[in-house]
């Protein structure tokens, strides 16, 4: 039996998992992502790997490779994180640091790309030719699998779909542009919309749902209010869904993937989210008069996608 380790490196947590060749995570360890230079974070990642291997009772010598999914602009050929604002990295050789720590071959890729690989190999490999995964979290990430391979552009910065503009001169985005998809359809954007609605509507049930504290707003608050019949919450959800559908319709019109998966925290709304999204996309997509339409679905692996995808990077990285 072959074993690999996948690491999901986030701005808050490091999650490392031992993955069998049948894509099952058999042990997982977590560490806090420290605020420090690349070498120190690599040391924490290595400690998480060793802990996961110990929990799985698999000696590190039996781990064939280690993969890392990290936020930011990643060059998998050089192993450099060219830029990652969440981690405050610029030209950090994380692959080399981790290989020094563990004495094992390490592969590194953008976290959304890694999650797309995880979803593809476990759910669709050999059955479809194209799949896009969109992650709706603090930001918006995207990964595109085409003909069984990861597509990321000639300089490995492709499919940054969160930074496609959907409202010219709109809300400011962390990337420096205005009106980006991420600024309107991420979980962060949904929370911002909800807080604005609370400020404008003191009568809204949103106040009761958050105990009167706008800081307790989550990506699910407005959906909860909508289900409770609150008109203000319903308006927030519809505004958010319109922006989400706009961006996703653009993606479908450009790439026409066989499957488009929705992941990230907002996807926990499940089938209701997909139903509201499909109602809007089917009305707007260019292929609305054809028999073959992109299938829109929730991602299946949830938090396991990043770890499993990272563990499979030896088959996808150059």
Helices and strands as residue ranges (DSSP letters): E 3-9, E 13-20, E 25-32, H 38-56, G 60-62, E 63-70, E 73-75, E 80-84, E 89-92, H 94-102, E 106-110, H 111-123, E 130-136, E 140-146, E 149-151, G 161-163, H 181-185, H 187-200, H 206-209, G 214-216, H 221-227, H 231-255, E 259-263, G 265-269, H 271-284, G 286-289, E 295-298, H 304-311, G 313-315
